[in-house]
Amino acid sequence: MKLRFLLTPSILLVTSLSPANEEPVDPASFNAKIAEAVNAGKEWTADPSQIAAHLIGPWVAQGKESGSLGWKISATINGEELSSGVDVTVTEDGLLDDATRRIDHRFTFALVNGSWSVTKASVKYHNARPPYPLREEENVEKARAGIILLQQVPVPALGQAAEDAGITDLPSTVFATLEGDAAALNTVLNLSTKVSGFARQDYARLLFGLSCFFEKPGFNRYLYMNLDEQTSTAVREILRQVEDGELP
């Protein structure tokens, strides 16, 4: 038997994905599909990497464009001999799904009577919605100092706008965001569509300071995945205006 391995390096993305649970999958259906292909003389049954790709496919699309579905395969031989087994991971990334960012399909293959068979399989789904953006730890004390200042020197226009939006204690709500309260963060961000005039100027400074508290790519992803389009757009526009000097 001629063996060909597509041992491509595994590329792991370091993001603020929420923890994912790995679920075992019964290999029986996979092995039935492999046996059928072997009987049909399919060449891909000689390569564990290609077997894994066929077990997971057909693929919706392949490409590197942003937002498209891409996939990659990595394989590792367990030991020096093929008889010790081969681990293969098929990663689907860039899924066009609001709930799932990435799926990892893991297989362990072994040679059984001259043919490859799946001895173990699992699937791992990665949540696309970050539960909370990563913090820039060096800005924690600065942010807390800013909230204390907000408590000591109330901003009447912004305070009134917050009360009109149902936020009775804006400083405490903002402080809760520093402690990792996603509901409090969303409450503050939702103000972006409800402030105007002097309140909007004060809110812009508060929002910009708050945004600096978070690691920027993760914060931007949080806006996109956790807020409705109108609110996400409003937050981004206010931050842009502050950065461009259009708002004091």
N, C-alpha and C positions, 0 to 999 in steps of 0.2 A: 504494500500500500504506500502510495506517495503522500507524504504529509507536508502541508504548506500552512504556515502560521502568519497571520497578520498581527504581529506583536507590536502594535502602535503604542506609544507612551500614553499613559493616562494623564489627562489634564483636569485638575480639580479647581473649581471656582470658589474663591473665598468671598462669601457674601453674607448678608444678614438674613439668610434663610432661617426660618424657624426649624426646630428639631424635627426630623423625619423618622417615622417608624419603618423598620424593615420587616416585611411580611413574607413568610415562607410560601412557596408555590409547589403544588404537587407536580413532580416531574413526569407523571404518567402520560399526559397528553403530549408533552414535548417528545418523549421517546416514541410514541406512536407515530408522530409526524416524521421523525427521523427514520424509523423503520420503513415507512411507506416510501420515503425518498430513496433510501438505499436500494429497495427492491426495484425502483424505477431507474436506477443507475445515475442518479443526480451527482454530479461531480462535487458539489459543495459539501456533501456529507463526509468528505475526507479532511475537512478543515474545521476545527472547533469554532474558530472566529466566524467563519462564514455560516456555520450551522446556527450560531447564536443570532446572527443578523437575519437569517431566514425565519427563525422561530419567532422573532419579535415583529418583523415586517408584516405586510408591505408598508413602505415608508410613504408618508404624505408628501414630503418634499425633502430634498437635500440641497443645502446651500449655506452660504455664509452671510446672507443679507440679514440685517437686523429684523428680528421678529419672525424669521422663518424657522422652520423645524430643522435642526441639524442633529447628527448623531455621530458617535465615535465608538470605537471598539478597542478594548485593551485586553491582553491575555497574558497569563503568567503560568509557567510550568511549575508544578509543585514538586520540587526536587530535581534530581538530575535525569530521571527517566520519565518517559511519557506515561508509563504504567502507573505512576504516582498521581496522575490526574492533571487537569488543566483548568484553571479558573479564568473565566471570561466575563467581562462586564460590558454591557451595551448601554450607553448613556444617550438618552433623548434630551436635547436641550433646546431652549428657545421656543417652548411650546406655546401655541396660540390659545392659551387658557388662562382665565383670570385666577383660577384656584391653584394650578400646578405649574411650577417653574421648570422642574426637571424630574425625570424618572430614570432610576438606575435599575437595570435588569442584570442580576448576577446568576451565573451558572458555574457548576463544577462538572467537568466532563471526565469520563474514564473510558478506556478501551475495553469493550466487552465482546468477546468472540470476534475480534477483528474490526468492530465498528464502534463509533463513538456513541456514548449514552450519557444522558444527564443523570447524575447521582444526587444533585442538590440544586435547588433554584430558589430565588427570592426576588422581590421587587420592593423598591424604596421610592416613595413619592416625596418630593420636596415642595413645601408650601411656598407659593409665590408672594403671599401677603406677609411682609415682615411684621412681626408682632409689635416691634418698636424699633425705631432707627438707632443705630449705634451712636454712643456719646463720645465726644471729644473730651476725655477726662481732664485735660489741662484747663478746660473752660468751665468746669463744674463750679468752682468757688467764685469765679467771676459772675456766673449766671445767678448764683444764690445771692451774691451781694446786690445784683441788680434788682432782684425780687424784693429784697429788704428795703431798698431805696424806693421802689414802687409803693411799698406799704407805708413808708414814712412820708412820702410826698405824693399824695393821690393826684391822679390826672382826671379832673372832673368830666371832661367831654368823653374820654374813653370809658371811664367808670360808668357813666350814664348809658352809653351805647351797650356796654356789657350787661348792665342790669336789664335794659330793654330786650336783650337777647336771652335773658334768663340766667345770667351769671351773676350771682349776688356777691361773690367775693373773688374778684379777678386775680389779685395777688396770690391767694391760696390755690386757685386753680392752676395758675402758671407754675407755682412752686411744685404742685403735684406732678407736672410734666417732667420736672427734673428728677423726680423719684421713680420715673418709669411708668406712670399711669397713662395708658394709651387713650382712655376715655377723656381724660383731662386735656391731653394734647389735641385730640380731635375737636373738643369744645373750643379751645383757643383758636385753632385753625379755621373753624367754621365762622368765626367773627369776620373773616376776610370779605365776606359777601354782605355784611350787615353794618359796616362803618362808613362814614362819609365825613367830609369837612375836616375840622380840627381833630376829631376822633380818629379819622383815618390816618392822619399824620402821626399821631401818638402811637396808634396801633402798628404802623409801619416800622417805627423804631423798635417797638417791643418784639414784633415778628422777626425782624432782622437779627436782633440780639439772640432770640430763641433759636433761629436757624443756625447761628454760629456755634451753638451748643452741641449740634449734631454733626457727625461725619457726613459731608455733603452728598456723595453719591447715594448713600443709604437713605438720607432724608428725602432726596428727590424721588427715589423709588417708593418711599412710604407715601408721599403725596399722590403719586400716580396710582398705586395699588389700593390705597385705603380711603381715599376721598372721592366724592363724585366729581365729574369733569368740571362743573362750574366752580366748585370750591378750589380744586387743585389749580385751575387756571388763574383764579383770583389771587391765590397765595403766590404763585410764580410771578404774576404781574407786579404785585406789590414789592416783592424782593428785587425784581428787575429795576423798578423805579428808584428804589433806595440805592442800589448799586450804581445806577447811571446818574445819580444826583438829582433826579426829578422830584424826589420827596426829601425834605430836610431830615 
